[in-house]
């Protein structure tokens, strides 16, 4: 019995070890996995909507299978070699503008698998999604949007980038149902057909000649305007100078008149003050106070004499102790 059991164990190990080896699948970093049930052993048959991210998963052989997709940002380039840039080829995008000009565009698309909707990619496109969907849709959308521009609009970065953004939005609408997301569109370079480039050169030369003539005409106008301004400025300066001289003369005349008026007023004031002073002095001398002042002045004169002889008796005699007699003697008092 034990021998039979051992044989069974060995047989099971022989079966289970390879089974286990082939049953566990790894989803690496930068990948996403989608599981499909082939038999109803672990659930309803069909594609599972659950995205399997980095890790180790049990996939039952013959009953389930695992599909893995690149989850990193991928790049799709349309960049022609130097000797092919001005030719229509599958390495650049051939655009016909709204005015009938042909432009060759070197562009790059950045895109990725939408991790949460990776099951849609497996259900609709499978692993050939780049050539089957991404590439043709990108060419179609970019040609359509850039084709709305005129040839000269490619020189305008704002108009060009507006159309590129519109192309990105439109491309995402087309890829969304397939579980793919467009990240960015880069227009790396653009080239016109040789015929259009020759026309541009001729037009540029004509435009430059026209611009040169405009500049010359504008310079002549500016020179004439400058001379006119200078002449006007000179005339205005002369007028202002004459006005200044006349104003200066007027101010000087007014100042002279004012000075003369003030001098006359001052002279008149002085004369009036002097007359008033003389009148006051005269009035003062007419009264008794004036006679006393004279007497005092006489006494001051006599003060310096050592001796004076006067007649003390008779009709003309003077009493030296009598002030009135002295005043009579000096003629101050009659």
C-alpha positions, 0 to 999 in steps of 0.5 A, a space after each residue: 500500500 505504501 509503495 502504491 501511495 509513493 508511486 501516486 505521489 511521484 506521478 502527481 509531482 510529475 504532473 503538478 510541477 510542470 503544471 505549476 510552472 506553466 500556470 504562474 505568469 509574471 506581469 513585468 514593470 511597464 506591462 499590463 495584463 488581460 486574462 481571458 477565460 477559455 473554459 468556465 472553470 473559474 468564472 464566465 468565459 470571456 475577456 476579464 475587464 480587470 487589468 493585471 498590473 505588475 505581479 505574479 498571477 495563476 493562469 490555469 493552462 488550457 482554461 485561461 490565457 494571459 495577454 500582455 501589453 506595453 504600458 509605457 509611452 510609445 512613439 510613432 515617428 514620421 521623419 524622412 531622411 534628409 534626401 527624402 524630405 521634399 518627396 512624398 513617402 511613407 516616412 512623412 505625412 503628405 498634407 494638401 492645404 486649403 489653398 492647394 499647396 502641398 506640404 510634407 510634415 515630419 511629425 511624432 505621435 506619443 501614445 500609450 495603452 490606457 491601463 484601466 481599459 486594456 481589455 478593450 484593446 484586446 477585444 477590438 484590435 489585439 496585438 497589431 493595434 499600432 499598424 492596424 489602428 494607431 498609424 492610419 488614424 494618426 495620419 488621417 487626423 493630422 492631414 485633415 486638421 493641418 489641411 484646414 490651414 493655408 500654406 502661409 499659416 504654417 509660419 504662424 506657430 499659434 495657428 499651427 499649434 491650434 490645429 495640432 491640438 485639435 488633431 490630438 483631441 480628435 485622435 483620442 476620440 477615435 482611439 478611446 473605444 480601443 483602450 488607447 490614449 494619445 498623449 501628444 503630437 509633435 510637428 517636428 518640421 514641414 517642407 513645401 514642394 519645390 514649386 511652392 518654395 520657388 514661388 515663396 522666394 519670388 514673392 519674398 523678393 517682391 515683398 522685400 522690394 515693396 517693403 524697401 519702397 515703403 520704407 524709403 517713402 516713409 523716410 522721406 515723409 519723416 524727413 519732411 515732417 522733421 524739417 517742418 517741425 524744425 521750421 515751426 520750432 524756430 518760428 515759434 522760438 523767435 515769436 516767444 523771444 520777441 514776446 519776452 523782450 516786449 514783456 521785459 521792457 514793459 516790466 522795466 517801465 512799470 518798475 521805473 514808474 513805480 520807483 518814481 512814484 514811490 520816490 515822489 511819495 517819500 519826498 512828499 512825506 519827508 517835506 510834510 514831516 519837516 513842515 510839521 516839525 518846523 511848525 511845532 518848533 515855531 509854536 514851541 518857541 512862541 510860548 513861555 516854554 520857548 523863552 525858558 529854553 532860550 534862557 537856559 541856552 543863554 545860561 549855558 553860554 554864560 557858564 563858560 565865563 569867569 566874570 561878567 560886568 552888568 549894571 546893577 543900579 539905575 534905569 538899566 540896572 539888572 539884578 543878577 538874582 532876578 531871572 526875568 531881568 536876565 531875560 530882558 537883558 538878553 532880549 528874550 523877554 521884553 
